[in-house]
Amino acid sequence: MSQYAIVDIETTGLSPSIEKITEIAILIHDGTKVTETFSTLINPEIKIPYRITQMTGINNRMVEDAPKFYEVAKKIVEITEDRIIVGHNVRFDYSFIRNEYKSLGYEYQRQTLDTIKLCRKLIPGQPSYGLGNLCKSLRIDNHARHRAEGDAMATTRLFELLLSLENTPEKTNLTGMQSSLSKSLIENLPKEPGVYYFFNKDNELIYVGKSINIHDRILSHLNNNLNKKAV
């Protein structure tokens, strides 16, 4: 089974060639659950612009006594070794990390996996694939937006959801769905193309589907489930 290192960073700006990392969070995931967490502020050794502080809440005083990147470099190499780097727009995080190592004379290389690309494949039709908008539409809590650990945890929940979407409705437990849907709601489902979502009683997304006729497709799911119960 593949091992993953779900990564998020905060930085002093957008260009990895001139800006620096101010915070990093890494959640080790075995494909089922998080098994290890590493998170730290990092002293970027350059000033954090005010506009960045406004967005992330990380200011110069907070990182003054934080470790410099070279002081955590060995830990990051060890914790991500033989693991796939997962991130939302992973190229951004990965390019900054690689550039930090390049400045130390070390070539850092890992396989990467981008949750944005996975989302476009498995959850089509979203108006936006930004992490904040996806969390809102998929009901994923993120109480620490634009902080490395908060965004890494949200990316982890999104990643786990994407892994679970390999299931089909036939494998997904839809018990009780008929009783939770009113007749009028079913009748008013659009008979047109679109994307639909199934949430369980705990308000967790358990399936995303796409159909040329949403009404008929959802009815087929419900009828399949009724037939199973009859058997």
Long-range contacts (C-beta under 8 A, 24 or more apart in sequence): 1-30, 1-31, 2-31, 2-84, 3-28, 3-29, 3-30, 3-31, 3-82, 3-83, 3-84, 4-28, 4-29, 4-30, 4-31, 4-83, 4-84, 4-85, 4-86, 4-113, 4-159, 5-29, 5-79, 5-80, 5-83, 5-84, 5-85, 5-86, 5-110, 6-86, 6-87, 6-152, 6-155, 6-156, 6-159, 7-80, 7-85, 7-86, 7-87, 7-90, 7-93, 7-94, 7-97, 7-152, 8-87, 8-88, 8-93, 8-148, 8-149, 8-151, 8-152, 8-155, 9-92, 9-93, 9-96, 9-97, 9-148, 10-56, 10-58, 10-146, 10-147, 10-148, 11-44, 11-52, 11-96, 12-44, 12-46, 12-47, 12-48, 12-49, 12-52, 13-49, 13-52, 16-95, 16-96, 16-98, 16-99, 17-99, 19-44, 19-46, 19-96, 20-44, 20-45, 20-46, 20-69, 20-100, 21-69, 21-96, 21-97, 21-100, 22-48, 22-52, 22-56, 22-58, 22-63, 23-56, 23-58, 23-147, 23-148, 24-72, 24-76, 24-97, 24-148, 25-148, 25-149, 25-151, 25-152, 25-153, 26-76, 26-79, 26-80, 26-152, 27-152, 27-153, 27-156, 28-79, 28-83, 29-86, 29-156, 29-159, 29-160, 31-163, 34-156, 36-79, 37-149, 38-75, 38-76, 38-79, 39-148, 39-149, 39-152, 40-66, 40-67, 40-72, 41-66, 41-67, 42-66, 42-67, 42-68, 42-69, 42-72, 43-67, 43-68, 44-69, 55-146, 56-146, 56-147, 57-146, 57-147, 58-147, 69-100, 69-104, 70-104, 73-100, 73-101, 73-104, 73-106, 77-108, 80-110, 83-110, 84-110, 84-111, 84-112, 84-113, 85-110, 85-111, 85-112, 85-113, 86-112, 86-113, 86-114, 86-115, 86-155, 86-159, 87-112, 87-113, 87-114, 87-115, 87-155, 88-114, 88-115, 88-116, 88-131, 88-151, 88-155, 88-158, 89-114, 89-116, 90-114, 90-115, 115-155, 115-158, 115-159, 115-162, 118-159, 118-162, 119-158, 119-162, 122-162, 122-165, 122-208, 123-162, 123-165, 123-195, 123-208, 124-195, 124-210, 125-194, 125-195, 125-210, 126-195, 131-155, 131-158, 134-158, 138-205, 139-199, 139-203, 139-204, 139-205, 161-205, 164-206, 165-207, 165-208, 167-206, 167-207, 168-207, 169-198, 169-207, 169-209, 169-221, 169-224, 170-224, 172-198, 172-206, 172-207, 173-200, 173-206, 174-198, 174-221, 174-222, 174-225, 175-225, 175-229, 176-201, 177-222, 177-225, 178-222, 178-225, 178-226, 181-222, 186-215, 186-218, 186-219, 186-222, 189-214, 189-215, 189-218, 190-214, 190-215, 191-215, 191-216
